[in-house]
Amino acid sequence: MKATFQSWAALLASLAAIGLPHAPALSAEDAGTSTLTAGFGEADITPVLGKKPVYMAGFGQNRQATGVHDPLKARALVLNDGAHKIAIACVDVVGFFHPSVVHVRAQLPGFAYVLVSSTHNHEGPDTLGLWGRNPFTSGVDPAYLQFVESQLVKAVHQADATAAPVIPKLGTARGPELLHDGREPYIKHDELVALQLLDPQSGTPRGLLVQWNCHPETLGDKNTRLSTDFVGPAVNYLHERVGCPVVYLTGTVGGLMTSLHVEIRSEAGKPLDDGTFEKTERYGHLLGELAERALSGSKQVKLTPLAARSRIIYLPLDNPMYRLARKIGVLNREGFLWENDLYKATPTKGTSLETRTCLQTEVGWLQFGDLEVALIPGEIYPELVLSKVQDPPDPGAEFPDAPIEPGIYAQMKGPYRMIVGLANDEIGYIIPKRQWDEKPPFCYGRKRAQYGEVNSVGPETAPIICKACKELVEARK
Ligand SMILES: [Zn+2]
C-alpha cells in the first residue's frame, strides 16, 4: 500500500506540474515558496517494570502493572514560519501537571511556545498521585516524571531537527457512533480534526496531526498490562496506511466522552467487549478510518503566521478531597491564597483546610493562519465548547442562576478550529456551573449525583476558564 501510494503521489505531482485538471490542488506558488516548515519526533516513555511497583492511573487505587502490551510514547510536532517556532507535544499518560510542563519548557529555549498535553490514557502509569497503593499515598514515581520530561525534550528536538517545508491540508469528519456520553444532558463533541503536512514537491505526507474527543479507557479498570489504549492502534493504523508519523491529541473529554459502552464489532461482525484488547484495537482501527475520511475531504489551508498566546490563571481549590490530598502530599501542587482574582494570587506553604486556596494553571490560544486552537488544562464539557449549556437549568441544579459561560468555539472567528484538552496541565472536570449537581435533589430526577464533581477542582472552574479564554482572544484585537 505504502509503495503504491508514493508512486501514485509522484505521478499526480507531475500531473499537477503539467496542469492536468484532476491533479491534487497543491498550488504551484505555495509548492515553490512555502515558508512553513514542520518536523515530527517521537520517544518511548514506557516505564521499566520489576524494580518498583508501577501504579496504573484512571480508575481505582493499587492497580499495579504486571506487563507491557504496547509501548507508551511522547509524540511531537514542531512548526516554524521563519519567525516563530512552536512545539506541540503529547504523551500517553493520564495527565501531566503544569510544573512538569514548566520544566520541559526550560529545556527548550528558542521556542515561541511549547504545548505539552496528554492523551488522558487510563492504562498508563500514575503521573498525578491519585492512584497509589492507597488513598493516602501518592502513586507517582518522581524519577519516572523526570524521565518523561527528558523524553519529551528529546522528541521535540528530533522534530526540530527534521523540519522541512510543508503544505498543510486540513479536514474534519463526524464520528458520533464512536462516542458514548456517560452524563446528562447528552451532548457529544463528535468532530475529528486531521491536519496533514505535505511535501511541496512530491505531495506525500510528511506527517499528520489528529485531534479526537474521547477517554482512552477501553481496556477498563481490570487491565494490568500497560497500554496506550486505542491511541496506539489508531496511530499505527494511520502510520501504516499513510506512511508517515502521527501526533495524536485529545480534545474535549468531559461530560463524559468515552469509548466504554460504545458498540464495536469485529470485521466479522462479532460484538466486542469493553476491557478487551480486541475491542481496543478495533476501536483504534475505526478511529483511523474516521481520520482517513477527514483526510480524503481535506482542503489546503494557510497555517502562517504562527502565533501563540497564553495566560496563567488561578482556580479556587474548593474540592474537599483535593484539598485533603494536597495537605497529605498525595497531590504535589503548589498552593496559593485565593484573592478573588483569576489572574493574581499569593503563594502559600500553608495547607490549612480552613483557608481558601487556589491552583495555578494556564490557558492558551494558538492562531496558525486560518486555524485557531484552544488550549484547555483539563477535561472540558462539550456543552462549554459547543455553547450548548442547558438552558433553562434542571430544577435540581445547585446554581440555577449562574450565568452561562461564553462558549469556547464561539470565540473562534477563523474558518478552522481545534481544541486540545489536558493541555499543559490536568485539573480534572470543567463543568458548566449551572449543571453543577452535588447535593440532593439531584438533576433529572436521579436518586444519586452523576459522576463528575468529585473529580473537579470546583464550581468556579468553568466560569474562570471560559472567561480567561474569551479575554485571551479579545486581547489579540
Ligand atoms: Zn477523565
Boltz pocket constraint, residues with backbone or C-beta under 6 A from the ligand:
constraints:
  - pocket:
      binder: B
      contacts: [[A, 120], [A, 215], [A, 253], [A, 379]]
      max_distance: 6.0
